[in-house]
Amino acid sequence: MTIAPDRLAAAFPSAETSVSADGIRVLLLAPRELPDAIRRLRMRLDMSASST
Protein backbone atom coordinates (compact mmCIF):
# COMPACT_ATOMS: atom_id res chain seq x y z
CA MET A 1 0.00 0.00 0.00
CA THR A 2 1.33 3.42 -0.90
CA ILE A 3 -0.05 6.71 0.32
CA ALA A 4 0.55 10.14 -1.17
CA PRO A 5 2.83 12.27 1.03
CA ASP A 6 0.15 14.91 1.64
CA ARG A 7 -2.35 12.27 2.86
CA LEU A 8 0.33 10.79 5.08
CA ALA A 9 1.09 14.19 6.60
CA ALA A 10 -2.63 14.84 7.14
CA ALA A 11 -3.11 11.48 8.87
CA PHE A 12 -0.10 11.96 11.15
CA PRO A 13 0.37 15.74 11.55
CA SER A 14 2.82 15.52 14.45
CA ALA A 15 5.06 12.96 12.76
CA GLU A 16 8.24 13.79 10.95
CA THR A 17 8.68 12.24 7.53
CA SER A 18 11.87 11.03 6.00
CA VAL A 19 13.05 8.93 3.08
CA SER A 20 15.24 5.90 3.68
CA ALA A 21 18.38 5.19 1.67
CA ASP A 22 16.40 2.89 -0.63
CA GLY A 23 13.76 5.55 -1.32
CA ILE A 24 11.00 4.33 1.01
CA ARG A 25 9.08 7.10 2.77
CA VAL A 26 8.97 6.62 6.54
CA LEU A 27 7.24 8.27 9.48
CA LEU A 28 9.07 9.12 12.66
CA LEU A 29 6.62 8.96 15.56
CA ALA A 30 7.15 9.55 19.25
CA PRO A 31 6.70 6.31 21.21
CA ARG A 32 3.62 7.74 22.97
CA GLU A 33 1.95 8.18 19.55
CA LEU A 34 2.34 4.52 18.51
CA PRO A 35 -0.90 3.15 20.03
CA ASP A 36 -2.99 5.75 18.19
CA ALA A 37 -1.08 5.17 14.95
CA ILE A 38 -1.66 1.41 15.22
CA ARG A 39 -5.39 1.98 15.77
CA ARG A 40 -5.59 4.24 12.71
CA LEU A 41 -3.76 1.74 10.53
CA ARG A 42 -5.88 -1.17 11.74
CA MET A 43 -9.07 0.76 11.00
CA ARG A 44 -7.79 1.66 7.54
CA LEU A 45 -6.73 -1.91 6.75
CA ASP A 46 -10.04 -3.33 8.04
CA MET A 47 -11.99 -0.88 5.91
CA SER A 48 -9.95 -1.62 2.79
CA ALA A 49 -10.19 -5.39 3.33
CA SER A 50 -13.97 -5.25 3.68
CA SER A 51 -14.38 -3.20 0.49
CA THR A 52 -12.72 -5.80 -1.73
PyMOL Python script that loads the backbone (N, CA, C, O; Angstrom):
from pymol import cmd

cmd.read_pdbstr("""\
ATOM      1  N   MET A   1       0.842  -1.159   0.000  1.00  0.00           N
ATOM      2  CA  MET A   1       0.000   0.000   0.000  1.00  0.00           C
ATOM      3  C   MET A   1       0.894   1.230   0.000  1.00  0.00           C
ATOM      4  O   MET A   1       1.823   1.330   0.801  1.00  0.00           O
ATOM      5  N   THR A   2       0.612   2.159  -0.893  1.00  0.00           N
ATOM      6  CA  THR A   2       1.326   3.421  -0.903  1.00  0.00           C
ATOM      7  C   THR A   2       0.337   4.550  -0.680  1.00  0.00           C
ATOM      8  O   THR A   2      -0.811   4.487  -1.120  1.00  0.00           O
ATOM      9  N   ILE A   3       0.791   5.565  -0.003  1.00  0.00           N
ATOM     10  CA  ILE A   3      -0.049   6.708   0.319  1.00  0.00           C
ATOM     11  C   ILE A   3       0.685   7.964  -0.123  1.00  0.00           C
ATOM     12  O   ILE A   3       1.889   8.100   0.093  1.00  0.00           O
ATOM     13  N   ALA A   4      -0.048   8.881  -0.742  1.00  0.00           N
ATOM     14  CA  ALA A   4       0.550  10.144  -1.168  1.00  0.00           C
ATOM     15  C   ALA A   4       1.095  10.891   0.050  1.00  0.00           C
ATOM     16  O   ALA A   4       0.493  10.848   1.122  1.00  0.00           O
ATOM     17  N   PRO A   5       2.225  11.572  -0.107  1.00  0.00           N
ATOM     18  CA  PRO A   5       2.831  12.275   1.033  1.00  0.00           C
ATOM     19  C   PRO A   5       1.898  13.260   1.734  1.00  0.00           C
ATOM     20  O   PRO A   5       1.957  13.387   2.957  1.00  0.00           O
ATOM     21  N   ASP A   6       1.046  13.953   0.997  1.00  0.00           N
ATOM     22  CA  ASP A   6       0.148  14.912   1.641  1.00  0.00           C
ATOM     23  C   ASP A   6      -0.905  14.205   2.494  1.00  0.00           C
ATOM     24  O   ASP A   6      -1.274  14.714   3.553  1.00  0.00           O
ATOM     25  N   ARG A   7      -1.394  13.044   2.057  1.00  0.00           N
ATOM     26  CA  ARG A   7      -2.346  12.267   2.859  1.00  0.00           C
ATOM     27  C   ARG A   7      -1.668  11.707   4.096  1.00  0.00           C
ATOM     28  O   ARG A   7      -2.273  11.642   5.166  1.00  0.00           O
ATOM     29  N   LEU A   8      -0.431  11.310   3.952  1.00  0.00           N
ATOM     30  CA  LEU A   8       0.334  10.789   5.081  1.00  0.00           C
ATOM     31  C   LEU A   8       0.536  11.885   6.124  1.00  0.00           C
ATOM     32  O   LEU A   8       0.362  11.644   7.318  1.00  0.00           O
ATOM     33  N   ALA A   9       0.896  13.069   5.686  1.00  0.00           N
ATOM     34  CA  ALA A   9       1.089  14.190   6.604  1.00  0.00           C
ATOM     35  C   ALA A   9      -0.222  14.578   7.282  1.00  0.00           C
ATOM     36  O   ALA A   9      -0.224  14.937   8.460  1.00  0.00           O
ATOM     37  N   ALA A  10      -1.332  14.509   6.554  1.00  0.00           N
ATOM     38  CA  ALA A  10      -2.629  14.840   7.143  1.00  0.00           C
ATOM     39  C   ALA A  10      -3.043  13.801   8.188  1.00  0.00           C
ATOM     40  O   ALA A  10      -3.635  14.151   9.209  1.00  0.00           O
ATOM     41  N   ALA A  11      -2.735  12.540   7.940  1.00  0.00           N
ATOM     42  CA  ALA A  11      -3.105  11.476   8.868  1.00  0.00           C
ATOM     43  C   ALA A  11      -2.251  11.499  10.137  1.00  0.00           C
ATOM     44  O   ALA A  11      -2.723  11.121  11.210  1.00  0.00           O
ATOM     45  N   PHE A  12      -1.019  11.934  10.021  1.00  0.00           N
ATOM     46  CA  PHE A  12      -0.096  11.964  11.150  1.00  0.00           C
ATOM     47  C   PHE A  12       0.581  13.336  11.211  1.00  0.00           C
ATOM     48  O   PHE A  12       1.768  13.454  10.906  1.00  0.00           O
ATOM     49  N   PRO A  13      -0.168  14.373  11.605  1.00  0.00           N
ATOM     50  CA  PRO A  13       0.369  15.736  11.549  1.00  0.00           C
ATOM     51  C   PRO A  13       1.572  16.001  12.460  1.00  0.00           C
ATOM     52  O   PRO A  13       2.383  16.880  12.167  1.00  0.00           O
ATOM     53  N   SER A  14       1.693  15.266  13.541  1.00  0.00           N
ATOM     54  CA  SER A  14       2.818  15.515  14.450  1.00  0.00           C
ATOM     55  C   SER A  14       4.052  14.693  14.104  1.00  0.00           C
ATOM     56  O   SER A  14       5.100  14.853  14.730  1.00  0.00           O
ATOM     57  N   ALA A  15       3.937  13.823  13.122  1.00  0.00           N
ATOM     58  CA  ALA A  15       5.062  12.964  12.758  1.00  0.00           C
ATOM     59  C   ALA A  15       6.015  13.672  11.806  1.00  0.00           C
ATOM     60  O   ALA A  15       5.607  14.499  10.990  1.00  0.00           O
ATOM     61  N   GLU A  16       7.260  13.339  11.925  1.00  0.00           N
ATOM     62  CA  GLU A  16       8.243  13.792  10.951  1.00  0.00           C
ATOM     63  C   GLU A  16       8.299  12.742   9.849  1.00  0.00           C
ATOM     64  O   GLU A  16       8.140  11.549  10.109  1.00  0.00           O
ATOM     65  N   THR A  17       8.523  13.188   8.630  1.00  0.00           N
ATOM     66  CA  THR A  17       8.676  12.240   7.529  1.00  0.00           C
ATOM     67  C   THR A  17      10.121  12.268   7.057  1.00  0.00           C
ATOM     68  O   THR A  17      10.831  13.264   7.202  1.00  0.00           O
ATOM     69  N   SER A  18      10.520  11.170   6.503  1.00  0.00           N
ATOM     70  CA  SER A  18      11.871  11.032   5.995  1.00  0.00           C
ATOM     71  C   SER A  18      11.833  10.039   4.845  1.00  0.00           C
ATOM     72  O   SER A  18      10.808   9.403   4.599  1.00  0.00           O
ATOM     73  N   VAL A  19      12.929   9.911   4.154  1.00  0.00           N
ATOM     74  CA  VAL A  19      13.048   8.928   3.080  1.00  0.00           C
ATOM     75  C   VAL A  19      14.291   8.101   3.373  1.00  0.00           C
ATOM     76  O   VAL A  19      15.381   8.638   3.576  1.00  0.00           O
ATOM     77  N   SER A  20      14.107   6.784   3.392  1.00  0.00           N
ATOM     78  CA  SER A  20      15.238   5.903   3.681  1.00  0.00           C
ATOM     79  C   SER A  20      16.209   5.875   2.509  1.00  0.00           C
ATOM     80  O   SER A  20      15.911   6.405   1.439  1.00  0.00           O
ATOM     81  N   ALA A  21      17.353   5.267   2.708  1.00  0.00           N
ATOM     82  CA  ALA A  21      18.379   5.194   1.670  1.00  0.00           C
ATOM     83  C   ALA A  21      17.880   4.503   0.406  1.00  0.00           C
ATOM     84  O   ALA A  21      18.354   4.798  -0.692  1.00  0.00           O
ATOM     85  N   ASP A  22      16.919   3.579   0.556  1.00  0.00           N
ATOM     86  CA  ASP A  22      16.400   2.886  -0.625  1.00  0.00           C
ATOM     87  C   ASP A  22      15.136   3.545  -1.182  1.00  0.00           C
ATOM     88  O   ASP A  22      14.436   2.952  -2.003  1.00  0.00           O
ATOM     89  N   GLY A  23      14.844   4.775  -0.734  1.00  0.00           N
ATOM     90  CA  GLY A  23      13.758   5.545  -1.317  1.00  0.00           C
ATOM     91  C   GLY A  23      12.380   5.312  -0.728  1.00  0.00           C
ATOM     92  O   GLY A  23      11.388   5.780  -1.288  1.00  0.00           O
ATOM     93  N   ILE A  24      12.293   4.603   0.382  1.00  0.00           N
ATOM     94  CA  ILE A  24      11.001   4.326   1.008  1.00  0.00           C
ATOM     95  C   ILE A  24      10.680   5.441   2.002  1.00  0.00           C
ATOM     96  O   ILE A  24      11.482   5.749   2.884  1.00  0.00           O
ATOM     97  N   ARG A  25       9.498   6.041   1.849  1.00  0.00           N
ATOM     98  CA  ARG A  25       9.075   7.098   2.770  1.00  0.00           C
ATOM     99  C   ARG A  25       8.734   6.481   4.120  1.00  0.00           C
ATOM    100  O   ARG A  25       8.058   5.454   4.190  1.00  0.00           O
ATOM    101  N   VAL A  26       9.203   7.109   5.184  1.00  0.00           N
ATOM    102  CA  VAL A  26       8.966   6.620   6.537  1.00  0.00           C
ATOM    103  C   VAL A  26       8.437   7.740   7.419  1.00  0.00           C
ATOM    104  O   VAL A  26       8.668   8.921   7.162  1.00  0.00           O
ATOM    105  N   LEU A  27       7.725   7.344   8.458  1.00  0.00           N
ATOM    106  CA  LEU A  27       7.240   8.269   9.478  1.00  0.00           C
ATOM    107  C   LEU A  27       8.051   8.084  10.739  1.00  0.00           C
ATOM    108  O   LEU A  27       8.374   6.959  11.119  1.00  0.00           O
ATOM    109  N   LEU A  28       8.377   9.175  11.382  1.00  0.00           N
ATOM    110  CA  LEU A  28       9.066   9.118  12.660  1.00  0.00           C
ATOM    111  C   LEU A  28       8.080   9.598  13.707  1.00  0.00           C
ATOM    112  O   LEU A  28       7.751  10.782  13.772  1.00  0.00           O
ATOM    113  N   LEU A  29       7.607   8.663  14.530  1.00  0.00           N
ATOM    114  CA  LEU A  29       6.618   8.960  15.556  1.00  0.00           C
ATOM    115  C   LEU A  29       7.241   8.851  16.934  1.00  0.00           C
ATOM    116  O   LEU A  29       8.140   8.043  17.167  1.00  0.00           O
ATOM    117  N   ALA A  30       6.747   9.680  17.843  1.00  0.00           N
ATOM    118  CA  ALA A  30       7.153   9.554  19.246  1.00  0.00           C
ATOM    119  C   ALA A  30       6.540   8.271  19.793  1.00  0.00           C
ATOM    120  O   ALA A  30       5.424   7.918  19.410  1.00  0.00           O
ATOM    121  N   PRO A  31       7.231   7.571  20.669  1.00  0.00           N
ATOM    122  CA  PRO A  31       6.695   6.314  21.211  1.00  0.00           C
ATOM    123  C   PRO A  31       5.282   6.444  21.776  1.00  0.00           C
ATOM    124  O   PRO A  31       4.483   5.518  21.642  1.00  0.00           O
ATOM    125  N   ARG A  32       4.963   7.568  22.400  1.00  0.00           N
ATOM    126  CA  ARG A  32       3.619   7.740  22.973  1.00  0.00           C
ATOM    127  C   ARG A  32       2.531   7.811  21.900  1.00  0.00           C
ATOM    128  O   ARG A  32       1.354   7.625  22.208  1.00  0.00           O
ATOM    129  N   GLU A  33       2.906   8.075  20.650  1.00  0.00           N
ATOM    130  CA  GLU A  33       1.946   8.176  19.553  1.00  0.00           C
ATOM    131  C   GLU A  33       1.686   6.832  18.865  1.00  0.00           C
ATOM    132  O   GLU A  33       0.777   6.726  18.043  1.00  0.00           O
ATOM    133  N   LEU A  34       2.467   5.821  19.191  1.00  0.00           N
ATOM    134  CA  LEU A  34       2.336   4.523  18.510  1.00  0.00           C
ATOM    135  C   LEU A  34       0.974   3.859  18.699  1.00  0.00           C
ATOM    136  O   LEU A  34       0.416   3.375  17.714  1.00  0.00           O
ATOM    137  N   PRO A  35       0.406   3.807  19.903  1.00  0.00           N
ATOM    138  CA  PRO A  35      -0.903   3.147  20.033  1.00  0.00           C
ATOM    139  C   PRO A  35      -1.977   3.764  19.132  1.00  0.00           C
ATOM    140  O   PRO A  35      -2.761   3.043  18.515  1.00  0.00           O
ATOM    141  N   ASP A  36      -2.010   5.090  19.058  1.00  0.00           N
ATOM    142  CA  ASP A  36      -2.993   5.752  18.194  1.00  0.00           C
ATOM    143  C   ASP A  36      -2.704   5.458  16.719  1.00  0.00           C
ATOM    144  O   ASP A  36      -3.629   5.235  15.938  1.00  0.00           O
ATOM    145  N   ALA A  37      -1.444   5.458  16.344  1.00  0.00           N
ATOM    146  CA  ALA A  37      -1.076   5.166  14.951  1.00  0.00           C
ATOM    147  C   ALA A  37      -1.480   3.740  14.575  1.00  0.00           C
ATOM    148  O   ALA A  37      -1.969   3.502  13.470  1.00  0.00           O
ATOM    149  N   ILE A  38      -1.279   2.811  15.476  1.00  0.00           N
ATOM    150  CA  ILE A  38      -1.659   1.412  15.220  1.00  0.00           C
ATOM    151  C   ILE A  38      -3.168   1.302  15.048  1.00  0.00           C
ATOM    152  O   ILE A  38      -3.645   0.599  14.157  1.00  0.00           O
ATOM    153  N   ARG A  39      -3.921   1.997  15.902  1.00  0.00           N
ATOM    154  CA  ARG A  39      -5.388   1.982  15.772  1.00  0.00           C
ATOM    155  C   ARG A  39      -5.829   2.527  14.417  1.00  0.00           C
ATOM    156  O   ARG A  39      -6.687   1.944  13.753  1.00  0.00           O
ATOM    157  N   ARG A  40      -5.239   3.643  14.017  1.00  0.00           N
ATOM    158  CA  ARG A  40      -5.589   4.238  12.713  1.00  0.00           C
ATOM    159  C   ARG A  40      -5.299   3.279  11.568  1.00  0.00           C
ATOM    160  O   ARG A  40      -6.121   3.105  10.668  1.00  0.00           O
ATOM    161  N   LEU A  41      -4.129   2.662  11.607  1.00  0.00           N
ATOM    162  CA  LEU A  41      -3.761   1.737  10.535  1.00  0.00           C
ATOM    163  C   LEU A  41      -4.662   0.508  10.514  1.00  0.00           C
ATOM    164  O   LEU A  41      -5.056   0.042   9.445  1.00  0.00           O
ATOM    165  N   ARG A  42      -4.984  -0.010  11.680  1.00  0.00           N
ATOM    166  CA  ARG A  42      -5.883  -1.171  11.744  1.00  0.00           C
ATOM    167  C   ARG A  42      -7.243  -0.823  11.167  1.00  0.00           C
ATOM    168  O   ARG A  42      -7.815  -1.601  10.403  1.00  0.00           O
ATOM    169  N   MET A  43      -7.765   0.349  11.529  1.00  0.00           N
ATOM    170  CA  MET A  43      -9.066   0.763  11.000  1.00  0.00           C
ATOM    171  C   MET A  43      -9.001   0.895   9.485  1.00  0.00           C
ATOM    172  O   MET A  43      -9.914   0.466   8.779  1.00  0.00           O
ATOM    173  N   ARG A  44      -7.938   1.479   8.998  1.00  0.00           N
ATOM    174  CA  ARG A  44      -7.795   1.661   7.543  1.00  0.00           C
ATOM    175  C   ARG A  44      -7.689   0.311   6.837  1.00  0.00           C
ATOM    176  O   ARG A  44      -8.324   0.099   5.804  1.00  0.00           O
ATOM    177  N   LEU A  45      -6.897  -0.595   7.386  1.00  0.00           N
ATOM    178  CA  LEU A  45      -6.735  -1.905   6.755  1.00  0.00           C
ATOM    179  C   LEU A  45      -8.034  -2.708   6.824  1.00  0.00           C
ATOM    180  O   LEU A  45      -8.379  -3.396   5.864  1.00  0.00           O
ATOM    181  N   ASP A  46      -8.756  -2.634   7.937  1.00  0.00           N
ATOM    182  CA  ASP A  46     -10.037  -3.328   8.042  1.00  0.00           C
ATOM    183  C   ASP A  46     -11.030  -2.798   7.025  1.00  0.00           C
ATOM    184  O   ASP A  46     -11.758  -3.566   6.395  1.00  0.00           O
ATOM    185  N   MET A  47     -11.058  -1.477   6.866  1.00  0.00           N
ATOM    186  CA  MET A  47     -11.992  -0.883   5.907  1.00  0.00           C
ATOM    187  C   MET A  47     -11.632  -1.267   4.474  1.00  0.00           C
ATOM    188  O   MET A  47     -12.518  -1.551   3.669  1.00  0.00           O
ATOM    189  N   SER A  48     -10.336  -1.280   4.150  1.00  0.00           N
ATOM    190  CA  SER A  48      -9.947  -1.625   2.786  1.00  0.00           C
ATOM    191  C   SER A  48     -10.157  -3.104   2.511  1.00  0.00           C
ATOM    192  O   SER A  48     -10.465  -3.481   1.380  1.00  0.00           O
ATOM    193  N   ALA A  49      -9.997  -3.949   3.523  1.00  0.00           N
ATOM    194  CA  ALA A  49     -10.195  -5.389   3.331  1.00  0.00           C
ATOM    195  C   ALA A  49     -11.685  -5.705   3.129  1.00  0.00           C
ATOM    196  O   ALA A  49     -12.033  -6.603   2.363  1.00  0.00           O
ATOM    197  N   SER A  50     -12.550  -4.968   3.814  1.00  0.00           N
ATOM    198  CA  SER A  50     -13.974  -5.247   3.679  1.00  0.00           C
ATOM    199  C   SER A  50     -14.562  -4.695   2.385  1.00  0.00           C
ATOM    200  O   SER A  50     -15.650  -5.102   1.979  1.00  0.00           O
ATOM    201  N   SER A  51     -13.853  -3.769   1.732  1.00  0.00           N
ATOM    202  CA  SER A  51     -14.382  -3.200   0.494  1.00  0.00           C
ATOM    203  C   SER A  51     -13.975  -3.982  -0.744  1.00  0.00           C
ATOM    204  O   SER A  51     -14.401  -3.651  -1.851  1.00  0.00           O
ATOM    205  N   THR A  52     -13.157  -5.015  -0.574  1.00  0.00           N
ATOM    206  CA  THR A  52     -12.724  -5.800  -1.729  1.00  0.00           C
ATOM    207  C   THR A  52     -13.573  -7.019  -1.914  1.00  0.00           C
ATOM    208  O   THR A  52     -13.346  -7.795  -2.843  1.00  0.00           O
TER     209      THR A  52
END
""", "prot")
cmd.dss("prot")
cmd.show_as("cartoon", "prot")
cmd.util.cbc("prot")
cmd.orient("prot")
